[in-house]
Amino acid sequence: MNWDDTRIFLAVYRERSLRGAARVVGVDQATVGRRLAALERALGATLFLRTSGGYVLTTAGEVALQAAEKMEHSALDLVRKIQGVDTRLSGEVRVTTTDTLGLEFVMTALRTLHDEHPDVRVLLNTSTQILNLARREADIAVRTVKPDNPDLLTRRLAAWPLGLYASADYLARHGEPLPGTGFEGHDLVVYQPHVEARRPLMLVGETVQAGRIVSGLNSSLMVRAAVRSGLGIGEIAVPIAERDGLVRIWPERSNPKPYEVWMVTHKDLRHTARINAVIDHIAQAFG
């Protein structure tokens, strides 16, 4: 089992489909199918069951998975250690962040980075999905959650209060909600994962039980857009809302938990010149 075959095998296991695996490894779907079939012939075993729900490991596949993950760990460890002593200010750096942080801060960092180091090329992934830095799915992450992996280096870039906001147009039509009424008579836009969480939904410490949730959105960028359009009231990080020109309701109140921003990279990459350059420019953008 060589490393190229291992990458194909792991991609099919994680994506549960040939199409998804092809997207991950950067080849076409037919190539993934041929490589997987050749691997099964070489091992003399069926590694996956083709089910209606996708590709599922057989018993032989589960044994192969253990060896494949060890091989992956060794290969990625080798790449990180070699890159960790790379002093060139050129090449690719993969950055992952959310759409809001990408638009408001990381894009500014990319502009100043390019002015100073034009041969450093940044591949930017903006998504609510958390990519795995240990598997080299990204080199740098700018996240709102601090990871607990001891192999990752973290740096807090910001800790902003979350306030309650509406557009001037919404307030002209509906007025401000009264504290203690549970947003009675008001429309609310909320971050969808908070709706799905198994706890009472609250905004800046106020229950929403009497309000009307008109939209649940899967990104903070869309929450901002909904509030800005006058669709309803929402909870937004104060500096971001101020950039949008929104009106703060109950300014003495904020969410008990701040909106934190963390920059994360793998410890083996801390001496890579191009990665350090990107880190410095992102930190400056937040500063």
Order of alpha helices (4+ residues) and beta strands (2+ residues): alpha-alpha-alpha-beta-beta-alpha-beta-alpha-beta-beta-beta-beta-alpha-beta-alpha-beta-beta-beta-alpha-beta-alpha-beta-beta-alpha
